[in-house]
Amino acid sequence: MIKLGVNIDHVATLRQARGGIVPSVLEAALLAEKNGAEGITVHLREDRRHIQDEDVRSLRTTIATRLNLEMSVAPEIVDIAVAVNPAQATLVPEKRAELTTEGGLDVIAGTNTIEKVVYKLVKAGIAVSLFIDPEKSQIEAACDVGAPYIEFHTGEYANASTDEEHDEQFYRLLMAAEYAHAKGLIINAGHGLDYENVKRICTIPHLHELNIGHSIVTRAIFVGLGQAVAEMKKILIA
């Protein structure tokens, strides 16, 4: 059964719009857990546009499931991760001007730095995942730097505008999952997944967890967060 990791960054985005304390990121995490989430994901960006340091610390000591901290390889963020000690850290590329993560981490280009960060996090007892495009070369590089987990960037699949492109991106993910599994990696996936396009993703073998945020939080506006999480979880176990 594919696990559901709920990304609650956009709960914090709404909070930061007014600079107050509501809506509560912690309350959102607990509600997501109550309704089927097996993990909570947050991205502590260098510019702190949504999730704040205290959010990460609070979540780490309060939630009952696994905290997955998405993060860049910036030394300041790595030090925070080591100090907080989440269950998992997912290394992602990060650009200041982007609205959301635009693609996978280039492990090949950043091998030296990434390998050092992976070593430091693993030494601290943190499971490490690399958010990568579904390419053999990136999968091989992930193995080389010692990351036991990878998370495939599903953005190109989610953004496909034609049936042909949709099929192409699906089979790209399918072949990459088969290859990564053969390499002994634990495979997660996420980005741009919603209540419709996730159904086909669920047919890909060897997937361990899907991390989904924006579609769940936007659905919650109309039905409440608990129901939004429960609806997504129902799709994953169907």
C-alpha positions in Angstrom: 0.0 0.0 0.0 1.3 3.4 -0.9 1.7 5.7 2.0 0.5 9.3 2.0 2.7 12.2 3.1 0.8 15.4 3.4 2.7 18.6 2.7 1.3 21.5 4.8 3.5 24.3 3.5 0.4 26.2 2.1 -1.3 26.2 5.5 1.8 28.3 6.6 1.5 30.4 3.4 -2.0 31.4 4.4 -0.8 32.2 8.0 2.1 34.3 6.7 -0.2 36.4 4.6 -1.4 38.1 7.8 1.7 37.4 9.9 -0.3 36.0 12.8 -0.6 32.6 14.3 -3.6 31.2 12.4 -4.2 28.9 10.7 -2.1 26.6 12.9 0.5 24.4 11.1 0.5 22.1 14.0 -3.2 21.7 14.1 -3.2 21.0 10.4 -0.6 18.3 10.8 -2.5 16.6 13.6 -5.8 16.7 11.6 -4.0 15.2 8.6 -2.6 12.4 10.8 -6.1 11.7 12.2 -7.5 11.3 8.8 -4.9 8.9 7.3 -1.7 10.7 6.6 1.3 8.5 7.4 3.7 11.4 7.3 3.9 15.2 7.4 6.1 17.1 4.9 7.3 20.7 5.2 9.8 22.7 3.3 12.0 25.0 5.3 13.1 27.4 2.6 16.0 29.7 3.0 13.8 32.7 2.6 11.3 31.4 5.2 8.4 32.3 2.9 6.0 29.9 4.7 7.4 27.3 7.1 9.4 28.8 10.0 12.1 27.3 12.2 9.7 27.0 15.1 7.2 25.1 13.0 9.8 22.4 12.3 10.7 22.1 16.0 7.1 22.0 17.1 6.1 19.4 14.5 9.1 17.2 15.4 8.1 17.0 19.1 4.4 16.7 18.6 3.3 14.6 15.6 2.9 10.9 15.9 3.9 10.0 12.4 7.1 10.8 10.5 8.3 14.4 9.8 9.8 14.7 6.3 11.9 18.0 6.1 12.3 19.2 2.5 15.5 21.3 2.4 18.3 22.7 0.3 21.9 21.9 0.9 22.6 25.3 2.4 24.9 24.9 5.5 22.5 26.8 7.7 19.5 24.6 6.8 21.6 21.4 7.2 22.6 22.5 10.7 19.0 23.0 11.6 18.1 19.6 10.3 20.8 18.0 12.3 19.7 19.8 15.4 16.0 19.1 15.0 16.5 15.5 13.8 13.4 14.8 11.6 12.7 11.2 10.6 13.6 12.1 7.0 15.2 14.9 5.1 14.5 15.3 1.4 17.1 17.3 -0.5 15.5 19.6 -3.1 16.8 22.3 -5.5 15.8 25.8 -4.4 15.7 29.1 -6.3 14.7 32.3 -4.5 12.4 33.6 -7.2 10.5 30.3 -8.0 6.9 29.9 -6.9 7.4 26.3 -6.2 10.1 23.7 -6.8 10.6 23.7 -10.6 12.5 20.4 -11.2 14.6 17.7 -9.7 17.9 18.1 -7.9 20.9 17.7 -10.2 22.8 15.2 -8.2 25.4 14.7 -11.0 26.3 18.4 -11.0 26.3 18.7 -7.2 27.8 15.4 -6.3 30.6 16.6 -4.0 28.3 18.9 -1.9 25.4 16.5 -1.9 27.5 13.6 -0.8 28.9 15.5 2.2 25.4 16.6 3.2 24.0 13.1 2.9 26.8 11.8 5.0 26.2 14.4 7.7 22.5 13.8 7.8 22.8 10.0 7.9 25.4 10.3 10.6 22.8 12.2 12.6 20.4 9.3 12.2 18.2 11.0 9.6 16.9 9.0 6.6 17.9 10.9 3.4 15.9 11.2 0.2 16.9 13.0 -3.0 14.1 14.8 -5.0 15.2 14.0 -8.6 13.9 13.8 -12.1 13.0 10.2 -13.3 16.3 9.7 -15.2 18.7 6.8 -15.0 21.7 9.0 -14.7 20.2 10.8 -11.7 19.2 7.5 -10.1 22.7 6.2 -10.4 24.1 9.4 -9.0 21.7 9.1 -6.0 23.1 5.6 -5.4 26.7 7.0 -5.6 26.2 9.6 -2.9 24.6 7.1 -0.5 21.0 8.2 -0.4 18.7 5.3 0.5 15.5 7.1 -0.7 14.6 9.0 -3.8 11.5 11.0 -4.7 10.6 11.4 -8.3 9.6 14.8 -9.4 6.1 14.2 -11.0 5.7 17.8 -12.3 6.1 17.1 -16.0 3.5 14.3 -15.7 1.1 16.5 -13.8 1.5 19.4 -16.3 1.2 17.3 -19.5 -1.3 19.0 -21.8 -2.0 16.2 -24.3 -2.8 12.5 -24.0 0.4 11.7 -25.8 2.6 13.8 -23.5 0.7 12.4 -20.5 1.5 8.8 -21.6 5.1 9.7 -22.3 5.7 11.1 -18.9 3.9 8.2 -17.2 6.0 5.6 -18.9 9.1 7.7 -18.1 8.2 7.4 -14.4 7.3 3.7 -14.7 10.6 2.8 -16.3 12.5 4.9 -13.8 10.7 3.2 -10.9 11.7 -0.2 -12.2 15.3 0.9 -12.6 15.5 2.5 -9.1 13.9 -0.6 -7.5 16.5 -2.8 -9.1 19.2 -0.5 -7.7 17.7 -1.1 -4.2 16.4 2.4 -3.6 13.2 3.2 -1.8 11.0 5.2 -4.1 8.7 8.1 -3.3 7.1 10.6 -5.7 5.4 13.9 -5.7 4.7 17.4 -7.1 1.6 18.6 -8.9 -0.4 15.4 -8.0 -4.1 15.9 -7.5 -7.2 13.8 -7.0 -7.4 12.8 -10.7 -3.9 12.4 -12.0 -2.7 10.5 -8.9 -4.9 7.5 -9.8 -2.6 6.5 -12.6 0.5 7.2 -10.6 -0.8 4.6 -8.0 -0.4 1.9 -10.6 3.4 2.3 -10.8 5.0 -0.6 -8.9 7.5 -0.2 -6.1 6.2 3.2 -4.9 6.6 3.7 -1.1 5.0 7.1 -0.5 3.4 10.0 -2.3 3.9 13.5 -1.0 1.0 15.7 -1.8 0.2 19.2 -0.6 -1.3 21.9 -2.8 -4.3 19.9 -4.1 -5.2 18.7 -0.6 -4.9 22.2 1.0 -7.0 23.7 -1.8 -9.6 21.0 -1.6 -9.8 21.6 2.2 -11.1 25.1 1.5 -14.4 23.5 0.3 -14.6 20.3 2.4 -12.3 20.8 5.3 -8.8 19.4 5.8 -9.8 16.2 7.4 -12.1 15.2 4.6 -9.6 16.3 2.0 -6.9 14.1 3.4 -9.3 11.2 3.8 -10.4 11.5 0.2 -6.8 11.3 -1.0 -6.0 8.4 1.2 -9.0 6.5 -0.1 -7.6 6.9 -3.7 -4.2 5.6 -2.6 -5.6 2.4 -1.0 -8.2 1.7 -3.7 
